[in-house]
Amino acid sequence: MPMQARMLKVLAGRALMIVGLASLVFQVARAQSQSNVTKTNVSAKSSMGAAVDNASKSSASDVAKTLQTAAEAVGLARWSGVGGQRLPEVDVINTMEIWGSGTTYGSGQSNKPGEAGPAFKTEYHAALGYNPPAMRVEMTRTGPGTAAPQHIFEMVRDSYAWDESEIGAGLVPGKGIATPAMTSANSRLLQLWTLPYGVIKAALAAGNKTKMSNENGVTVLTFPLSGQLSAVMVKATLDAKYEVAKVETRSDNPALADLNTETEYSDYADHGEIATDVLSPGHIVRKQAGHPVLDLHVKMLDANNPYLVFPVPPNVKNATAH
Amino acid sequence: MMPLFRFSRSFIMAGLLCLLPAAAFAQANGGPRMDHEDTLPPTPVGPTPMAPDGHPDLTGLWNGLADNLLGVPNQMHNVGIEVGPDSTRDIHSGLEIATWPLQNRKRQNNEQNERAATLLRRMGSNRPIYKPEYWQRVKDFDANSNEEDPSNNCMPAGVPRMGVPSYIAQTPTYLVFVYPGQGGLIATATSYRMIPTDGRKHTDIEQLDGTWNGESIGHWEGDTMVIDSIGFNSTSWFDQLGGYFHGENMHVIERLHRDGNTLTWTATVEDPDVLLEPWTTTPRVVLLNPDPKAILPESLPCSERDFAHVVTKEHH
């Protein structure tokens, strides 16, 4: 066979192979694209409901997009090749620990109406989880009237609240005392849901009850909490990076005045000793019923879903039952 | 222009030609389907074969979803998170977890992907409840798992951390389980278990030297094979991740149930020395390898080479 003819044959063979492979790639891409379209429709349908009209669908879509951006901004919405390369983004945050130092204020102990209670220098450690909703706040406080540092453990899990004399008190006979504190359950649980991660989770859970508006150029989300906190409305302000900058909670029920809170978050960063790409505020300032209760500088965050468990001591369960 | 065109074409061709055999190999060997869009367990197909003694026959190569120690591609399901086509659910608590459409997911580089994987593997709510005095130890073990994980340096995973066997041979009086060695999430050497099912009793625990796999004895409870194990050392951890240590008095009850071409495995861990209550793994469902000619390939030698290069505490 002449040289040119042989080359032509080789080139034709290669061209055929390329066409074949290109066709294969095209088919795969087409199948993927069709799968995505189907998925979009299904997802939109499931998240908004079939009966919503076009106008509200657009609005719900904007809210959904904003919440996804906010969830990604703090590292809550994530995906990975664990279990397959084509898994969607999911909410990866369950448990975490926050360490900080700053000032806490005694509530209702001020000598002058409208002023903050006495200030305590405070070392703060919160261990929390969202599945189930639970939080342990451990504080070491020094301040007026405290000869020795106060060591406080405040617990909440679902509708149970109790104080511990030591971590895990009341779970093993003879080890520590767990004192029921049921009247504090709502206010303690509110701390969990007003953290930036709780705000995003609760706004997502509220579905089409979550509304979005623009106030003086900033994005504001409003939504009701659920369950035992269903009487509480949340107003969350996002900053330019879609990080939760301010959270206000209000209840119309006068008996729930201690659930009227205002918390400001700033200086977001990954504060983990082990990097997680989960951002936490570096500065937290909280007011309750108009009075400052916490001014905290975050020193460290463990957001790697650390081993944290919150079993309810038997005597706390029994106290509730009775 | 011509050389550039040639380079590009060669590059694309080489890439495609590399991918095709890999995909074909994975398909033929029932290997990991890396295109998964969910972590749902496989649906049983076909009848359950019965042994001559009237019990289900568990014999088979149970790696239809890939190796079982790593749980790939069902790692997420193994830790109790079920990612479906449109939603994600914590199997243990039933909590619905926010899920965003696949095509909208944010770009991540490899480092971000690995960090996300660390979170994903720990987000499940099915956690053993240790006595409070051990809570900090578990956390420390997990946070420092690069140094603390007993399976590093190619040590055995042990029962029940080794999970579902990749191969089972069933005779009237014993079972043989084979667990191929592998790298990745837990790096171990190949191991096996020979489990009597002849009705014998456990050796007195005082007479047993603690081992990684303990002494295992199986019996049937209806159509479920129940394997009771005691006599462990206190070196291993009992779940894939998490720093879940145990004592020498650990008692493990595994349950295996065959349904058609699927096998469901759970393990219940009892250790009153360190746990407040018994703990049961999320059920793991594995698939029979559909290739009748499939065999377990020889495992590569287990050799720890990464540890010297670890500079942070980031881990699996």
Interface residues (C-beta under 8 A of the other chain):
Chain A: M17 I18 L21 V25 S35 N36 K39 T40 V42 S43 S46 Q68 A71 E72 A77 R78 W79 S80 G81 V82 G83 G84 Q85 R86 L87 P88 E89 V90 D91 V92 I93 N94 T95 N131 P132 E166 I167 G168 A169 L171 V172 K175 K201 L204 E273 I274 A275 T276 D277 V278 D302 A303 N304 N305 P306 Y307 L308 V309 P311
Chain B: R9 M13 L16 P32 R33 M34 D35 H36 E37 D38 T39 V72 P73 N74 Q75 M76 H77 I81 V83 P85 D86 S87 T88 D90 S93 L95 I97 A98 T99 W100 P101 L102 Q103 N104 R105 K106 Q108 Q112 N113 E114 R115 A116 A117 T118 L119 L120 R121 R122 M123 G124 S125 R127 I129 Y130 K131 P132 E133 W135 V138 K139 D142 A143 G242 G243 L276 T312 K313 E314 H315
